[in-house]
Amino acid sequence: MKKIQNDVNDNGVSINRLEKPTDRSIFIVGGIFTLLVLAGILIDVIIGNITGGDLSSLPKTAVDRFIQFQDHCLLGLYNLDCLNMINQIMMIPVYLALYVANRNSGSSYSLLALIVFLMGTAIMVAGNTSLTMLDLSNKYAAANSDTQKILFAAAGEAMLAKGSHGSLGVFMGFALPNIAGIIMSLVMLKGKVFGKITAYLGLIGSVLILTYLILVTFIPAVEKQAVFFAMPGGLLSMTWMILFGIKFFQLGSKRNLLKV
């Protein structure tokens, strides 16, 4: 059975030694997917800055969304959280690696964090309407009668009610992964694998992003002010990911490792 032994180096610093090779491969995969997710987040930030990131400027009706899909297909997918969904799916191996790293900390909350994250991801994927809206957009553009166009527009409105960005329909899909981040950060804080700085960065970042989600979902009038929570929350969360991503690659090697 796998065991992480805590030795002490010449400076009296705790050293974690990994003994099971299969776990090392999980950490390497987790590190690789951490890099991929960070790249996806960077792309999200760039697109958000280019488009302005103003939720109030998004197309309001299904027909407007269809027009956007026909003019700028990728932008239409982006505005319906397709990129966020992809990033969320790629985070699954990351959370698995976090669970494996923390499961010997004496706390079952690491497993709880993994379960909550998987639940949130499943909700997000099931509720995401980007590809469905793209299909309806193509059918709307190819429709030969006004009756068909009305039917497709009505179906599009139903999809928007279910999964437009910032709506109640997508709230749980975004909120649960951040709750999982809070739980996992608390596990890191009490565990012996990750440093306290890493844990605090994840904790504060997840809390700020969760606050942003609550504000834009339930108090739309403060959307612009809510960005002040999202920006530092996103930066802290990215730093958190960079630090535990580095730790994954360290854990994936065969060397004894300093706790960072």
C-alpha positions in Angstrom: 0.0 0.0 0.0 1.2 3.5 -0.8 2.6 5.5 2.1 4.1 9.0 2.3 6.8 9.0 4.9 7.8 12.2 6.6 11.5 12.4 7.2 13.6 15.4 8.3 16.4 17.0 6.3 19.6 18.5 7.8 17.7 21.8 8.3 14.9 20.2 10.2 12.4 20.7 7.4 9.8 18.0 6.8 10.4 15.9 3.7 7.8 13.9 1.9 8.9 10.6 0.3 6.6 9.0 -2.2 6.8 5.2 -2.4 4.2 4.1 -5.0 5.1 4.5 -8.7 1.5 4.6 -9.8 0.8 7.6 -7.7 3.8 9.4 -9.3 2.2 8.9 -12.7 -1.0 10.5 -11.3 0.9 13.5 -10.2 2.7 13.9 -13.5 -0.7 13.8 -15.3 -2.1 16.2 -12.8 0.8 18.6 -13.4 0.3 18.4 -17.2 -3.4 19.1 -16.9 -2.7 22.0 -14.5 -0.6 23.6 -17.2 -3.3 23.0 -19.8 -6.0 24.6 -17.5 -3.7 27.5 -16.8 -3.3 28.0 -20.6 -7.1 27.8 -20.9 -7.6 30.4 -18.2 -5.1 32.7 -19.9 -7.0 32.4 -23.1 -10.2 33.2 -21.2 -8.6 36.3 -19.7 -7.3 37.5 -23.1 -10.7 37.0 -24.8 -12.5 38.7 -21.9 -10.2 41.7 -22.1 -10.6 42.0 -25.9 -14.4 41.7 -25.7 -14.7 43.9 -22.7 -16.0 41.3 -20.2 -19.3 43.2 -19.7 -22.1 40.8 -19.1 -24.7 43.4 -19.9 -23.3 43.7 -23.5 -24.0 40.0 -24.3 -26.8 39.3 -26.8 -30.1 39.3 -25.0 -32.3 37.1 -27.2 -31.9 33.7 -28.8 -32.1 35.3 -32.3 -29.3 37.7 -31.4 -27.2 34.7 -30.2 -27.9 32.9 -33.5 -26.7 35.9 -35.4 -23.5 36.0 -33.3 -22.9 32.3 -34.0 -23.2 32.9 -37.7 -20.9 35.9 -37.6 -18.4 34.7 -35.0 -18.9 31.1 -34.1 -16.1 30.8 -31.6 -17.2 34.0 -29.8 -20.7 32.6 -29.6 -19.4 29.4 -28.0 -17.2 31.5 -25.6 -20.1 33.6 -24.5 -22.0 30.5 -23.5 -19.1 29.1 -21.3 -17.8 26.5 -23.7 -14.2 27.4 -22.8 -15.1 27.3 -19.1 -16.7 23.8 -19.6 -13.5 22.6 -21.3 -11.3 23.9 -18.5 -13.6 22.4 -15.9 -13.3 18.9 -17.5 -9.5 19.2 -17.7 -9.5 20.0 -14.0 -10.8 16.5 -13.1 -7.3 14.9 -13.3 -6.0 17.8 -11.3 -8.4 17.3 -8.4 -7.7 13.6 -8.5 -4.0 14.3 -8.0 -4.9 16.7 -5.2 -7.0 14.0 -3.6 -4.2 11.4 -3.9 -1.6 13.9 -2.5 -3.8 14.7 0.6 -5.5 11.5 1.3 -3.0 10.5 3.9 -3.4 13.7 5.8 -5.8 12.1 8.2 -8.8 14.0 6.8 -11.6 12.6 4.7 -12.4 16.1 3.5 -10.0 15.6 0.6 -12.4 13.0 -0.8 -15.3 15.4 -0.1 -13.6 18.1 -2.1 -13.1 15.7 -5.0 -16.8 14.6 -4.9 -18.1 18.2 -4.7 -15.9 19.1 -7.6 -17.1 16.2 -9.7 -20.7 17.1 -8.9 -20.1 20.7 -10.0 -18.4 19.6 -13.2 -21.3 17.2 -14.0 -23.8 19.9 -13.5 -21.9 22.4 -15.6 -21.5 19.9 -18.5 -25.1 18.8 -18.3 -26.3 22.4 -18.2 -24.0 23.9 -20.8 -26.0 25.0 -23.9 -23.2 26.3 -26.1 -23.2 23.4 -28.6 -27.0 23.1 -28.6 -27.3 26.8 -29.4 -24.8 26.4 -32.2 -26.9 23.6 -33.7 -30.1 25.7 -33.3 -28.3 28.6 -34.9 -27.4 26.6 -38.0 -31.0 25.2 -38.2 -32.4 28.7 -37.8 -30.2 30.0 -40.6 -31.2 27.1 -42.9 -35.0 27.4 -42.1 -37.2 28.0 -45.1 -40.2 29.4 -43.3 -41.1 31.9 -40.6 -42.8 29.1 -38.6 -39.6 27.1 -38.4 -37.6 30.2 -37.4 -40.1 30.9 -34.6 -39.8 27.3 -33.4 -36.0 27.4 -33.4 -36.1 30.8 -31.7 -38.4 29.5 -29.0 -36.1 26.5 -28.4 -33.1 28.9 -28.2 -34.9 31.0 -25.5 -35.5 27.9 -23.5 -31.8 27.0 -23.8 -30.8 30.6 -22.7 -33.1 30.3 -19.7 -31.3 27.1 -18.8 -27.7 28.0 -19.3 -26.8 31.6 -20.2 -23.7 33.1 -18.6 -24.5 34.6 -15.2 -28.0 33.0 -14.9 -29.4 30.9 -12.1 -29.2 27.9 -14.4 -25.4 27.8 -14.4 -24.8 29.0 -10.9 -24.3 25.6 -9.2 -22.0 24.4 -12.0 -19.7 27.3 -11.2 -20.3 27.5 -7.4 -19.6 23.9 -6.5 -16.1 23.7 -8.0 -15.2 26.8 -6.0 -16.6 25.3 -2.8 -14.5 22.3 -3.6 -11.5 24.6 -3.9 -12.2 26.1 -0.5 -12.5 22.6 1.0 -9.3 21.4 -0.7 -7.4 24.5 0.5 -8.4 23.8 4.1 -7.2 20.3 3.7 -3.9 21.6 2.4 -3.7 24.0 5.3 -3.8 21.1 7.8 -1.9 18.6 5.7 1.8 17.9 5.4 2.2 17.9 1.6 1.6 21.5 0.6 2.8 24.7 2.3 0.5 27.1 4.1 1.1 29.9 1.5 -0.3 27.6 -1.2 -3.3 26.7 0.9 -4.1 30.3 1.8 -3.8 31.4 -1.8 -6.3 28.8 -2.9 -8.7 29.6 0.0 -8.8 33.3 -0.5 -9.0 33.0 -4.3 -11.9 30.5 -4.2 -13.8 32.7 -1.6 -13.4 35.8 -3.8 -14.5 34.0 -7.0 -17.5 32.5 -5.1 -18.4 36.0 -3.9 -18.3 37.3 -7.5 -20.5 34.4 -8.6 -23.1 35.2 -5.9 -23.1 38.9 -6.7 -23.5 38.6 -10.5 -26.1 35.9 -10.2 -28.3 37.3 -7.5 -27.6 41.0 -7.6 -27.1 41.9 -11.3 -27.1 45.6 -10.6 -23.6 45.3 -9.1 -22.0 43.4 -12.0 -19.4 46.0 -12.7 -18.4 46.2 -9.0 -18.3 42.5 -8.7 -15.3 42.4 -11.1 -13.2 43.7 -8.2 -13.7 40.3 -6.5 -13.2 38.3 -9.7 -9.9 39.9 -10.7 -7.9 39.2 -7.5 -9.7 35.9 -7.0 -8.7 34.8 -10.4 -5.0 35.8 -10.0 -4.8 34.2 -6.6 -6.4 31.0 -7.9 -3.9 30.9 -10.8 -1.0 31.4 -8.4 -2.4 28.5 -6.3 -2.5 26.3 -9.4 1.0 27.2 -10.4 2.3 26.3 -6.9 0.5 23.0 -6.6 1.3 22.2 -10.2 5.0 22.6 -9.4 4.5 20.3 -6.4 2.8 17.7 -8.6 5.9 17.5 -10.8 8.1 17.3 -7.7 5.9 14.5 -6.3 6.1 12.7 -9.6 9.8 12.5 -9.5 11.7 9.9 -7.5 13.6 12.5 -5.3 12.8 13.2 -1.7 11.1 16.6 -1.6 10.9 19.6 0.5 7.5 20.7 1.6 6.5 23.9 -0.4 
